[in-house]
Amino acid sequence: MPPVLSPVSYRLITGYPINLKPLVNPDHCPVQFRQQWYIHIYHFQQRFPKKILSFPPISFLRSRRLTLSSPEPVLMEKAINRQRILLDHLRPSSSSSDHAHGSALSAGDSAAYQRNSVFGDDVVIVAAHRTALCKSKRGSFKDTFADDLLAPVLKAVIERTNLNPSEVGDIVVGTVLAPGSQRASECRMAAFYAGFPETVPVRTVNRQCSSGLQAVADVAAAIKAGFYDIGIGAGLESMTVNPMAWDGDVNPKVKTFEQAQNCLLPMGVTSENVAHRFSVTRKEQDEAAVDSHRKAAAATAAGKFRDEIIPVSTKLVDPKTGDEKPITVAVDDGIRPNASVADLARLKPVFKKDGTTTAGNSSQVSDGAGAVLLMRRSVAMQKGLPILGVFRSFSAVGVDPAIMGVGPAVAIPAAVKAAGLELEDIDLFEINEAFASQFVYCRKKLGLDPEKINVNGGAMAIGHPLGATGARCVATLLHEMKRRGRDSRFGVVSMCIGRGYTIWTSSLTLLD
């Protein structure tokens, strides 16, 4: 007699909905599903031990498989392979196949997945926080030093996990605009403010707009390589203190290489290039900007950012009198709840007289910071820490610098394919809204469901502090996936990067 499975197990193995009876007998399922049920069970048992589920003997399933005819064997094999890939992502990586056979994991039970102490190789995220993002030069952080932005988020990821800061193997901070040695010193100072001992090293990394995401990836790679077990990937930018400007001479050789010249194009010009080349209209751009503001305003009103934002106590200085006013900043200050397409349509183009890129449909120049705490799974379980996400993959690709904004449309499909997934497997996307032109293009090119992208608004509303945006996006994505629970399994963070390349990374979340 065939076994029975819980609806959750049935869904995990077959991919079909769980609106079935509490216990599902395959012989009671629709006839077109039965063969896949047996084949999935067969492959599932080959991968996992009998401890997981009391399946019948392999010989029984094999015989059942052989006796069931398949009208479309090629499609069936493809379906089997898809399920195998998804199961690979659902089970933690392990250096030993024996580890997998020693698992006590229950199919569909992600809580058991988290508790299983056998798996120690994969890299997990246990905390991700950010400051509010504030308008540079006129927002709430205009009088705040950069190190005073970073220190609160570094302190938060330690305090909220009750971690001894001396256990951190490295702090990597993504940052863009400040001179390297100056910012490295500021980051080290921030670590001391946050309570880290002198034994914990700090370094910076600059991959333009994705520096914060690169910091997270660097820490994940170091943990995976065995350099240390616990690390922090962070991001920091004060665009008030360090505005965007080219300072220095340019090599005359650049004139002989067209693409090298394109590396020096203002980012707004690349936005105009994307809009012109791919026919992204001004109306489409303004509509995307309004949508971003409305989503961000709704998320703020609903308290969705409360868990990810760390309040920062700072000061505001009156420019006329010099009087200081103490304040606590806990809300993004660039969101415009009442933004409308009609209002944005009145704004003049910034980069071309007949252009379509305006201050209203571009990302906001902002100040802010973020931090992500990563560690080896075995360490997280030993400490009893909840797992917010699992860092699964990372990739960067290059595109023509003249249209750098198209990067996500190229990188996301390549990286999803490399991970053995398909776009429809991804539940949520955080795609940085550097400019509405490139955001609209990428969304249309990939054919993504708008309900899956930037569900709480993006950089056009929240802000884009260059070095901090990657960490901000990771925090926003993972906290949203946590709210959605098991209905949200795979998430992607992606962004275009000045000078013509892009980042893609995904996090698999497994939640109680």
C-alpha positions, 0 to 999 in steps of 0.5 A: 500500500502506498504511503501517505504524505502531509500536504506540505510534504506533497507540495514540497515534492510535487510542487502542486497546491496543498488545498488537499485533505490532511493526509494525501494518498496518491491513488486518490489524487488526480490521475495526471498527478500520480506518476509525478508523485511516484517519480518525485518520491523515487528521486526524493528517497534516493537523495534522502534517507528513510529517516526523513519519511517512511517511504516504501522500498525503492524497488516498489517505487521503481516498479511503480514508475516503470508500470506507469506510462509517460506520454511526454517523457522529455517533459517529465524528465525536465520536471524531475530535474527541476525538482532535483535542483529545487531540492538542492537549494532547499537542503544545506550544502555539505562537504559530505554526502554522509551528512545528507543521509544523517539528516532528520529533516522532515519534508516541508518542515523548514523549522527542522531544517534550521535546527539540524546541527549536522549541516555547518557549511552554508552561510546564513544571515542572522541579522540585517539592519539599516539606518533611515535614509535621509536627503543629503545636505538638507535631510536629518543626517546633514550634520551627522558624521559618517562614522556616527551613521555606521556605528549604530547599525554595527552595534545593533547586529551584535546587541540584537543577537547577543553576540560577543563582538570579539567573535567577529572575524572581519567587518567589511564596509562598502563605500564609494565617495570618500577617499579610501584611507579616510573612510577606512579610518572612519569605519574603524572608528565606528567599530570602536564606537559600537563596542568592538575590541581592537582585535576585530579588523575592518576594511572597505570595498568599493564596487560603486553603487553595489559596494554594500552588496559586495561587502556582504558577498566578500564576507560570505565568501570568506566564511565559506572559505574557512577564513572565519566563522562570523563576519559583518558586511556593511555599507556606508555613504554620506553624500552630504560630506562626500558629494559626487564629483570627479577630482583629478586628471584623466589619462589622455589615453582614454580618448582613443577608447570609446568605451573607456570614455563612456566610463566618464559619462555622468550617470544621468546621461546613461539614463537618457541613453537607455530611455532613448535606445529602448523607447522608455517614455517620460510617462512610464518613468514618472509612473514608476516613480510615483508607484515607488513613493506610494509603496514606500509611503504605505510600507512606512505607514504600516510599520514595515520598516520598523524592524529593519531601521535602527534609530540614530540619535544625532543633531540638527544645526541651524545654519543661521544661528549655529544652534544644535537640536538633538533628534532621533531619526528612525524614518526615511525622510525622502518619501513623498506620499502625495506624489503624482504623475501630474506633479512630476510631469512639470519637472524639467529634464536635468541632463538633456534639454529634450530628455526625460530624466528628472529629479523626480524620476531618479534615485534620491541622493542620500545619507545612510548605512546598513549592516548584515551579520553572517555566520556559518550555519553550525555556529548560528545553531549552536548559539540558538540564533534564528536564521533570517536567510541563507546566502546562496549565490553571487555574480557580477557581469559587465555591460556597455558603460554608456547604458550601464542601467540595463545591467540587471536585465542581463545579469539576473537571467544569467545568474538565475540560470547558473543557480539552476533556477528560473525567473518564476522560481523567484518570489521577490526582487529588490532591483535598485531604482537608480533611474526610472528609465533603467528600472522600467526597461529591466522590468519589461525586458525580464517580464517580471510581475510588478507585484514581486518587485520592490514591493515596499518602494525603491530608491526613487522614494527611499533613497540611494546612499551609494555604498549603503544601498546593497546592505539596505536592499538585503535588509529590506528584502529579508525582512519582507520575506520573513513577514511572508513566511514560507510563501516566499522562498527565493529572493534576488537583489540586483542593481546597475553600477556606474561604469557599466557592470551589475551585481546579482545575488540571491538569498534563500530564506527558510523560516519557522 
